[in-house]
Amino acid sequence: MDRFRIFFKENSDNGRADFAFPRGVMLDRPFYYRHDINLWAYFQESKGRYFNAFGIGFPVQDQKNRIIVEINPIINK
């Protein structure tokens, strides 16, 4: 997971935006956007799991940006 996060954090633009998924909305969350692959990523650790959300294109402020895929493995410590 660390290498994956580093990949998105390097050479990326970052900001804050709202994200929508089937169970609701996450407001004002930090994201990383990679121009070279046209994807944004949001990373969080919660309740013994990683929550990693991804979407296409640069997130638009004042819109609920749609999460396309989540990769949420269990945290092994």
C-alpha positions as CSV (number, residue, x, y, z in Angstrom):
1,M,0.0,0.0,0.0
2,D,2.8,2.4,0.8
3,R,4.3,2.1,-2.8
4,F,0.9,2.5,-4.3
5,R,0.3,5.7,-2.3
6,I,3.8,7.0,-3.2
7,F,3.0,6.4,-6.9
8,F,0.0,8.7,-6.7
9,K,1.6,11.3,-4.5
10,E,4.6,11.7,-6.8
11,N,4.1,14.0,-9.8
12,S,0.5,14.7,-8.9
13,D,-1.7,17.7,-8.3
14,N,-3.7,17.6,-5.1
15,G,-6.7,19.4,-3.8
16,R,-10.0,18.8,-2.0
17,A,-13.3,17.7,-3.4
18,D,-16.6,15.9,-2.7
19,F,-16.9,12.2,-3.7
20,A,-20.1,10.1,-4.2
21,F,-20.5,6.4,-3.9
22,P,-23.5,4.1,-3.6
23,R,-23.7,4.4,0.2
24,G,-23.4,8.2,0.4
25,V,-21.1,11.2,0.0
26,M,-17.7,12.1,1.4
27,L,-17.4,15.9,1.7
28,D,-14.2,18.0,1.3
29,R,-11.7,15.1,1.1
30,P,-8.1,15.4,-0.1
31,F,-7.2,13.8,-3.4
32,Y,-4.2,13.2,-5.6
33,Y,-4.5,13.5,-9.4
34,R,-2.1,12.0,-11.9
35,H,-2.2,13.8,-15.3
36,D,-0.2,11.0,-17.0
37,I,-2.9,8.4,-16.4
38,N,-5.9,10.8,-15.9
39,L,-6.9,9.3,-12.6
40,W,-7.5,10.7,-9.1
41,A,-7.0,8.8,-5.8
42,Y,-8.2,9.2,-2.3
43,F,-6.6,7.3,0.6
44,Q,-7.8,6.7,4.1
45,E,-7.3,4.2,6.9
46,S,-10.4,3.3,8.9
47,K,-11.7,0.5,11.1
48,G,-8.8,-1.9,10.3
49,R,-9.0,-1.4,6.6
50,Y,-7.5,0.8,3.9
51,F,-10.1,2.8,2.0
52,N,-8.7,3.6,-1.4
53,A,-11.0,5.3,-3.9
54,F,-10.3,6.1,-7.6
55,G,-11.9,8.0,-10.4
56,I,-11.3,9.3,-13.9
57,G,-10.5,12.9,-14.7
58,F,-9.6,15.8,-12.5
59,P,-12.2,16.1,-9.6
60,V,-14.5,19.1,-10.1
61,Q,-15.0,21.4,-7.1
62,D,-18.6,21.9,-6.0
63,Q,-19.7,18.6,-7.6
64,K,-20.0,15.1,-6.2
65,N,-17.3,13.3,-8.1
66,R,-18.1,9.7,-8.8
67,I,-15.9,6.9,-7.4
68,I,-15.3,4.4,-10.1
69,V,-13.5,1.7,-8.1
70,E,-12.4,1.0,-4.5
71,I,-9.5,-1.2,-3.3
72,N,-9.9,-1.7,0.4
73,P,-7.6,-4.4,1.8
74,I,-7.3,-5.2,5.5
75,I,-4.5,-3.5,7.4
76,N,-1.9,-6.1,8.4
77,K,0.2,-4.7,11.2
